[in-house]
């Protein structure tokens, strides 16, 4: 399978543990791919929910996916600063159709002032029962919450100084071509 190049577009599909399609983002621009990660941008991107509802993203967002970590990061670029929405999710895989991952409900939101909130714990508990998440998945997700919080606290990866500016500038360069 050919890896998408910088400036090309991919579709992103998030699934639930039971295999049902959860949400689709059309036309995410690829900014960088490496052996283990993909960085992209959504800017007024069409999103389709599993129930057929459609909406368009309001602001540019740098998206970060990894093949080893059980989370992905969406950095939303807003007037008041960058807000991060971090999904606890399976590592991604890429095929001819889309970049795909399983969304495991738990999310961490980081506000421009640095405040962090763990979200959707009740949704995680509910889905883990009805979809019977295996105990090893539960363990992996809880360990990856720790890794993610460490990245946030120590400004690693997408949380590092200058990261958003670098990738947003690259997007603006590619958009002008």
N, C-alpha and C positions, 0 to 999 in steps of 0.2 A: 504494500500500500504506500503510495506516494505521500510524503509529509507536506502539508500546505506551506507555501512560502510566504515570506513577509509581504503584506499588502493584499494577499488573497483572503477570501471569506470562507468561513465554516459555519455550519449549523451546530448548535449545542443542544443536546437532549438530556434532561434529567429524568431519571426513572425512580420508582419506589422499589423497595426490597422484593415485593411480589411480582416485579417485572412490568408493572403498568407504567406507561409514559406519564410523567408528572408535569413537565413544562418544556417548551422549546423556544430557543432564541434563534432567529434567523439572521444570517449575515453578520456574524462577529468577525471583525477584521483581525487577522493574525499579525502580531507585531514581532514575535520571536518564537521559534521552536527550538528545543534542544532535545537531547536524548531522554530527559526526564520531565520536561515541563513545556508548557505553552503559555504565552502571554498574548492577550488580545485586547480589543476594545469594543464595547457596545456604545453606540451613540445614536439615539432615536431608532433603536432596534425593535423590530416586531417580536413580541412575546406571545405565545399561544399556550393557554392553560389546558389541563387535561379535560376540562368541561367544555372546551371550545371558545371560552372568552379570550379576547385578544386585546392587547394594549401595547403601547410603545414606550420604551424607556425615556425618561425625561432629561437625564443629564448624561454626559460622557462617563463611562466607567471602565477602568482598567481591570481585566479579569486574569486571574492567575490559577492555573491548574497544574497538578503534579502527579506523576505516575507512582510515587512511593508513599506520599502522605495521604491521609484520609481526611482531607479538607480542601476546599478551594476558596479563593478570596476575591471579592468584588469590591473595588475601591471606587466609590461614587464621588465624582468631582463636583462639588457644590460651592456656591458663593461663600458660605460660612466656613468652608474648609472641606477636607476629605472625610467621608464616613466610610467605614469598612463593614461589609456584610460577609461573614465567614460561614460557609456551609460545612458541617461535618458530613462527609460524603466519601464514597469509595474513590480510590485513585481512578483517573480517567483512562479511557481507551479511545482510540481514534480509528474509525473505519471509513469506507468510501462514502457512507451516509452522513456521519456526524462525529463530533466529540461527545462521548457518552459517559455518564457516571450515575451512581445510585445515591440519591439524597436521603440522609438518615435523620432528618427533622431538626436535630440540634443545631443551633446557630449561635454565633457570637457576633454582637454588633459593637463596633468601636466608634464612638462619637468624636467629632473634631477636637473636643477638649480632653480626649484620652479616656473618658469614662467607658467601661466595658460592661456589657450585659449578656448573660447567657439566656437565650430565648428558646421557647418551644419545648421545654422539658416535659410538659404534660403531653404534648403531641408525640414526643419520642416514646414516653412510657406507654401510651395508648397503642401506637403502631408496633412497638416491640412485642406487645402481647398478641395483637390480632395477626401480625405477620410472622410471629415467632422468630424474632431475631435470635440467632445462635449466641451463646454466651461468649464465644471467641470474638464475634463482631462487637458485642457490647464492650468487652475489654479493650479491643483495638480503638474503638471510638473514644473511650474515656482516656486512654493514653494519648491519643491525638489531640484531645482538648488541652491536655497539659503542654504538649509540644506547641500548639497554636498560641496559647497564652504566653509561653516563653518567647515565641517569635514576636508577639505584640509588645511585651514588656521590654525586650532587648532590641527592638527595632530591626528585626531580621527580615530578609526577603522583601515581600511587598510592603512591609511596614518600615523599611529603612529610609533614612533621610535621602531625599532627592529621587527616590524610585518612581514616584507618580509623575514628577516633572519630566524625567527622562523619557518615560514611555508615552506620556501625553504629547510631548514635543515630537516624538517619532511619529505618532499618529497624525499630527497636524502636517508634518512633512509629507507623509505618504498620501494624505488626502488631497494635497495640492498638486500631486503629479498628474 
